Every structure is written in C-alpha cells, then in structure tokens.
C-alpha cells in the first residue's frame, strides 16, 4: 500500500486538469480573455514598428505565455490537499497495529446482502421481487424482535 501511495503522489498531477471545478474553469477563462485583450492592445500599438515575421514570433510567444499562465493558475487552484488524501497515509500503520480497518471491511455488507437480499429473493415468486424482499425482511426482523422479547421474559 505504501508503494501504491508513493506512486500515486508521484503521478497525481495528471489528474489536475480533470479536477478543475466549474468556478475555477470560469475564472481561468475570464482571466484568459482579459489577458488576450491586453496582448491584442499591446500588439496593435506596436504593429506599425515591427515586421510580419516578428509579429508571428511575438504571437507565438504570447500564446505560449498564456498557455503557461493558464496551467499555473489551474495548478494553484487544483490540489490534492484534502483530508481524505491525508488519511490514506495513516492506513498502513493502522492496519499493522490494529488489523483490518472495520469501516472498510466488506464482511458485514456481504452478510447483510446475503440475509436481506438473497434470502428474500429466494422466498419471493420473482414477480415484483423488490416489494416481496422488503416484506420478507420486515417480517423476519419483526419476528426476530418478538423472539428476543419472549426470550427476555
């Protein structure tokens, strides 16, 4: 697990572009348009003094500058610094010290699935099974509570 976490942290930057929230994306687009306007005004003022080849080179440099600026802004806004990512670093020591982590154990869920769904489906006539499964589990649960009450008396 430690090795997988280390690999994830080394390569997690790949996901940053896909974690961009709508508000961050809108802000990046707004600032990009503003930067385009500023550059366009600057180019218009200098257009009389430079050649077409120089304007193309400058446009390429401006485009590269905008792309880099956009990537920097997205990287600043998107991060993996949230509590769930930090918890993962503690799982290894917790498992070594205490054994399996109960909230991530599937044993109870599988047992409940077997008891609640599979048994109920077996006792149904397979028509409108969901309603019959709920009814079966409700009756079984009610009988279980009655038996516990009777045993307590």
N, C-alpha and C positions, 0 to 999 in steps of 0.2 A: 504494500500500500504506500509506503514511503517513497518508493521508486516511481510509482504512478503519479503521486502528488508532485514530486520533483519534475517529472516530465511535463505534467500539466502546467505548472508555473513557468517553465521554460518556454512553452509554446502557446500560452493563453492569449498572447497579443493578436493571434489570428482571428479570434472571436470579437475583438473590439469593434470592428466595423459593423458587426451584426447586432451588437448590444446597444447601438445608438437609439436613444429614445426619440419619440416624435418631437418633443420640445427641443432637444439638442440638435436634431437634424434641421428643424426650422430655424433655429438660431444660427447654425453654421451657414445655411443657405442665405439668410438675411445678410449676414456679415460678408459673405462671398459676393453678393450683389453690390453691396456698398464698396467693397474693395475694387470690384470691376469698374464701377463708376469713377472712382478716384483715379485708377490707372488710365481709363479712357480719357479723362480730362487732361491728365499729365501728357499722354501721347498726343492729344490734339494740340496742346501748346507747343510741343517740341517737333511736331510733324514737319514744319517748314525748314527745320535746321538739319535734318538727317535724311539719309538715303533710304530707299525701299528695303534694301538688304539689312540695313541697321534696324529699321522698324520691325522686320520679321524676327531678327535676333532678339530684339527687346521684347516683342510679343511672346516669344518662346520662353524667355527668362521670366516674364511676368506670369505666364501660365504655370511654369514650374514653381514659382514663388507662391502662387495661390494654392496649388495642389499641396505643397508642403505645409502651408499655413493651415489649410483645412484639416490635414491629417494631424497636425499638432493640436488643434482645437478639439477634434474628436478624441484624441488620446487623453487630453486633460480632463474631458468631461466623462469619458467612459473608463471604468476601472473595475477591478475585482476586489476592492477593499470593502467587503461587507461581511457580516458576522458568520454567515453560513460557510464561507470560504475559510475563515479562521478556524471554525470548529473542526474541520477535516484534519487539521494539523494535530489535534489532540486525540483523534480516534485511535491511532496506533498505540499510544501509551495506555489509553483507557482499556483497550482490548487485552493488552499484555498484563495489565494489573488486575482487571475485574472479569475478564471473559467477554462473551458477546454483549453487544450493546442492545438492550432489550427493545428499545423503540424501533430498532432496525431489524429485529428478528422476525422471520416470517412464520414461525411455528404457530402462534396464536391465530394469525389471519387464515392460515391454511386449515387449522382445526375448525375455526368458525365457519369457513366456507363449506367444509365437509358437512358440518352439522346443520347449518342453516339452509344451504342451497341444495346440495346433492341429495340429502335425505328427503327434503321437501319435494324435490322434483321426482324422486322415485315413488313417493306416495301420491303424487298428482296423477291425473289422467292425461297429462301432456297437452291439454287444451286450456288456454288461458292459465298457463303454469305459474306465472308470477303471482297472481292473486292466490292461487292454491298454496304456493310455497309460503307466502306471508301468513295465510290462515293456519297452515300446519305448524309453523314455528310459533305462532301466537298461542295455539292450543297446547303445544308441547311445553312452552315456557310457563303458561298458566298452571298446567298440571304439575310441573316441577316445583312451582312455588307452593301449591297446595300440599304436595308430598312433604316438602320441607317444614311446612307449618304443622302438619299432622305429626311428623316425627318429633318436633319440638315439644308437642303436648305430651 
